[in-house]
Amino acid sequence: MPKAIRYTLLSLRDLAASAGPFILLAGALLALAYWWLDPNPPKRVTLATGPAQSAYEEFGKRYTRALAVEGITVVLHPSEGSAANLQLLREGKVDVGFVQGGTSDYTEQDEEDLASLGSLFVEPLWLFYREDAARKVAAAERAAKKGDKNGRAAGKADPAEDATLSSLGQLRGLRVNVGTPGSGVPSLMAKLLESNRIDISALKISRLEQTPATVAFLGGELDAIVFASAPESLMVQMLLQTPGVKLMNFAQSEAYSRRFAFLTPTRLPRGVVDLAANIPPDDVRLVASTTSLITRTGTHPALQQLLAQAGNDIHGGAGWFKSAREYPNRDNNELPIAKEAERAIKNGTPVLQRYLPFWVANLVERMWLAMGIIIAIMLPLSRIVPPLYAFRVRSRIFRWYGRLRDIENRVDSSSGGDGNNPRNQALLQELDDLERRAEKITVPLSYTDELYALRGNIHLVRKKLQRL
């Protein structure tokens, strides 16, 4: 063994043997706490989005990129829309999903099983109509005023007329697509039509998905199309800039918000879509509901935290209907806010995550209490380690004193005989053997005085034997 290892102030082997049981106990307690707290999230989460080319789908892709940085895979689950997402959450088929306010009446079971990660953005009710359909409505209204009983059928549309629709009552007789039941829009439109005392059978209703409905609308097979979406939706962006297509102005938006708690009045400012082309040419009043990110309460808290933090970055900027940092927020939530989301919305990214990798910071944040308890338990026990260490090292030396005392007792018992008898010679050989063994004992430098004391005592017994 090299001298650098043999001649040390501390014996790592003895220290490890002395502290080993306590380290194993601390490790066992830490492993138990890790198993109980389960601090690290799963590497996969399922997010219910919406139809193809919808704002939900676009936001889902952004969440996918945001969580991929932390090694989390987000599996996007396409759906018909908000109502379908809520049903998927209830059935436990997805972990999180975008749900629009007013989609459903929540039950007590929902409040136990589901939680909100915050209000993310407003979703206006977009009612796009064709200008030629509006001209027909205007012509029919003129004919009706003149007393023509045939009304709309008798009226002739003027191609040069700039006709607009400003009330839901003008949709009577038009071909209107309200989306699939899973989108939640049919239920919302039924409530709005009922509040206007309009029988839904007065409209030629279709329930196509958003993409085929848009194709049919642009092809002239539909007169109007209704859907609820954030302005980031590609469909919204495209239809707002399509010639011959107009967006209905909800002049009674304030009244709608007073009648329905889940609706809020909002406004699409003039020129916000395209300043150069002045699109839209005038302010457009709309009604909108707030969309939240809903999660199951069983979703790992660290995942909830990551999703809420990603929401701060994705939805925190200024937009057509919001100011910077206005969203996400804790307002207008129909379900309880998850604690992790509330903390993320209020305080932003935790301090540790600003300087450490997520998995390290998350581990410390969720294990610090358990680690503190373990340290509090182990500190008093650790006082046993130094005397135990000293005992182990000194025992290498002291265990030879029993043999040395035995030799000395035999020397005393033979002191009256001949010094050259075979018995004394055997005792001398035992002392020589004991000294050779003592020379091979390795102890830290701080205990060499006791080693040399053993060798000195062996020498004293030898001298005593040699005097015989």
Buried (B, 14 or more C-beta within 10 A) or exposed (E): EEEEEEEBEEBEEBBEEBBEEBEEBBEEBBEEBBEEBEBBBEEEBBBBBBBEBBBBBBBBBBBBEBBEEBEBEBEBBBBBBBBBBBBBBBEEEBBBBBBBBBBBEBEEEBEEBBBBBBBBBBBBBBBBBBBEBBBBBBBBBBBBEEEBEEBBEBBEBEEEEEBBBEEBEBBBBBBBBBBBBBBBBBBBBBBBBEBEEBEEEEBBBBBBBBBEBBEBBBEEEBBBBBBBBBBBBBBBBEBBEBEEBBBBBBEBBEEBBEEBEBBBBBBBEBBBBEEEEEBBEEEBBBBBBBBBBBBBBEBBBBBBBBBBBBBBEBBBEEBBBBEEEBBBBEEBBBBEBBEBBBBBBEEBBBEBBEEBEBBEBBBBBBBEEBBEEBEEEBEEEBEEBEEBBBEBBBEBBEEBBEBBEEBBEBBEEBEEEEEEEEEBEEBBEBBEEBBEEBEEBBBBEEBBEBBEEBBEBBEEBBEBBEEB
